[in-house]
């Protein structure tokens, strides 16, 4: 039975026989793809167990929109007597005020999308507080769930935090085609050619980029975080966004969104044929892909991802080192030496920690941020070490056999358009130079290739049906005058002729 026809394994299938064996103090991690029932397990399997035990469940979520959606579901299903929902960010705020959030009657703490602790640590220093507060609730059973749990499980191992791991296989058989692109203009050109009855959701790394695309494509919706710092948020049509979240589909052809929709939000619409992601963090990227929920085995989607070049990967490695090296120096040499060396250099990993509630401060390292930088650096080094490493990594991650590069397709189309205009014409020195420039062929030492033989090999290798003829005996202009009677300025000059041959399927 193929992956696309067999029944998908759900979280309940795997965990139902284990849940009764869990003891207070246990940490459980559940790594499972989107749409395999992580939330369903909590609502329909854990809920009746907790109710029978007269215990309660504290359920952590990481997105305001997801929180609102889930609150409604719990209320509608009459399960708010046992399940209480809270945002991680709200919990962190309460911890700063020393408020008690985790009451005695909570037996289960569920950390949904628990990759939050790491992925959000770049922007939110308080994820360390909520993580260690959860770890220290040793009288509770802590259940941590995510479709992208690898990094967090690695962190638990790094900190020697005992846990039991469960993993449900990912299924990417719904991906029709995997495409990469490098130039934003190439993507725009592609988007313009998508049929009107096909819908697209496009995730970008910034609100500015999403808003600019929204301005370019009129039949579109713009989405960003309503609570973020982006000035573009004032342009968001909140009613349209709310309607999309409730109906789990959108009317426009395009949605251009930041990663604010990266998890928990479902879009169930077979007209969504393309999911595009321009986001560097792999965990966030995978979460974004999961927003399009698959309805049946005929529901296929084309995935388009922005490639990260080796040049950019090397820059990202250097950026990681800028954060990691001062933190390592602090570990080895202490606060006073660190201050002497790095006093004026900002570092997001290192922070000021009050000493014994006195006026003085000590320098400390944010564990999660530190680990995230190291983890990312190792990933970048891994993929930069091989040719097309990033694209090959994503190809393997998404269980695909092949991928195509959009830029190559459009470059080929552009060069074909140009070549068609010069077929059969005499190409003198100036026209030859233009052709050489358009083809822009270089050898291994970046030297531009001008030789006809090399150009013809290029056409052949790229399946372009053209050939340059530069026969030195025949390709010499013997006409003294042109057809209109004017003197031929190219008399006795050599030329090339570009021929186009028939292509048979």
RAGI-V475477 format. One record per pair of residues at least 12 apart in sequence whose ideal C-beta (glycine too) atoms are under 6 Angstrom apart, sorted by sequence separation. I is the first residue (numbers start at 0). J is the second residue. If there is no record, write none. Layout:
BEGIN
i:j
I:J
I:J
END
This chain:
BEGIN
i:j
209:221
390:402
455:467
349:362
350:363
454:467
476:489
70:84
116:130
221:235
274:288
435:449
69:84
349:364
325:341
348:364
451:467
476:492
206:223
274:291
348:365
440:457
222:240
247:265
451:469
475:493
220:239
247:266
474:493
66:86
247:267
248:268
258:278
271:291
329:349
348:368
417:437
474:494
10:31
210:231
325:346
348:369
261:283
326:348
206:229
326:349
58:82
262:286
266:290
10:35
11:36
56:81
206:231
258:283
261:286
266:291
267:292
269:294
337:362
9:35
10:36
55:81
56:82
57:83
58:84
60:86
61:87
261:287
264:290
274:300
322:348
469:495
9:36
10:37
265:292
334:361
59:87
87:115
108:136
273:301
274:302
275:303
276:304
277:305
334:362
467:495
468:496
11:40
15:44
220:249
269:298
10:40
113:143
260:290
467:497
50:81
108:139
114:145
220:251
46:78
49:81
113:145
219:251
465:497
466:498
11:44
107:140
108:141
109:142
110:143
111:144
112:145
114:147
117:150
218:251
329:362
91:125
94:128
117:151
218:252
219:253
220:254
221:255
222:256
223:257
465:499
46:81
101:136
224:259
464:499
219:255
223:259
464:500
91:128
114:151
216:253
91:129
94:132
113:151
326:364
464:502
90:129
87:129
213:255
212:255
326:369
209:255
209:256
418:465
57:105
209:257
55:104
323:372
55:105
322:372
56:107
57:108
58:109
59:110
60:111
61:112
206:257
54:106
319:372
61:115
198:252
199:253
200:254
201:255
202:256
319:375
319:376
49:107
316:376
427:489
316:379
315:379
431:495
427:492
312:379
427:494
41:109
426:494
425:494
426:495
312:383
198:270
198:271
204:277
199:273
200:274
201:275
202:276
203:277
204:278
309:383
197:272
422:497
202:278
421:497
422:499
307:389
306:390
202:287
37:144
24:137
33:146
32:146
23:138
25:140
26:141
27:142
28:143
29:144
23:140
30:148
21:140
28:148
173:293
28:152
175:299
176:301
177:302
178:303
179:304
181:306
173:299
175:301
173:300
179:306
174:302
35:167
28:162
147:282
26:162
27:163
28:164
29:165
30:166
31:167
32:169
147:285
146:289
112:262
13:165
13:167
8:167
118:280
7:170
118:282
118:283
114:282
3:172
2:172
64:244
65:263
62:263
179:390
154:370
189:405
185:405
185:406
177:399
179:402
150:374
182:406
185:409
177:402
178:403
179:404
180:405
181:406
171:397
180:406
171:398
178:405
127:365
127:367
126:367
120:367
120:368
117:367
116:367
120:371
117:371
33:289
34:292
3:296
END
